[in-house]
Amino acid sequence: MPTPNAPPHTRHPADILGVTSAASDKEIKRAFLLKAKQFHPDVNKDADAPRKFAKINEAYETLGNEQKRRIYDATGMSSND
């Protein structure tokens, strides 16, 4: 579900990690570790892997930090925007 104030071209960090927006910290961390392992450029030789890996890291930075997550939920913007 898109965040109300998010720019239309962005995906919710939860979608990037493959969790719900109500996911627990434990679920977020587990999803991050699985995705990061799958798309790490040293493991995945796909030309798009570095970009996907960066998006996964950005999503985790937002959702893995309670304060940043609250800001994102309220404004639709991460600290990286």
C-alpha positions, 0 to 999 in steps of 0.5 A: 500500500503506498504511503499517502504523501509518497511520490508516485514513483516510489515503492514502500520500503516494506514492499521492497523487503517483501513484508507488510507495513505492520511487520515486526522488527524481527520480520523486517530484519529477517527479510532484509538478510534474505534479500541482501544475501540474494542480491549482493553484487558479489553473489548475484552477477545480474547487472541490476543487482547493485541497484537492487542491493542499494534499494534493499539497504535503503529500505532497511535503513528506513524500517529498521530504525524506529524513528525513521520508520515513524517519519516515513509512515507520517510523511512518506519520505525517508531520510535519504529523500 
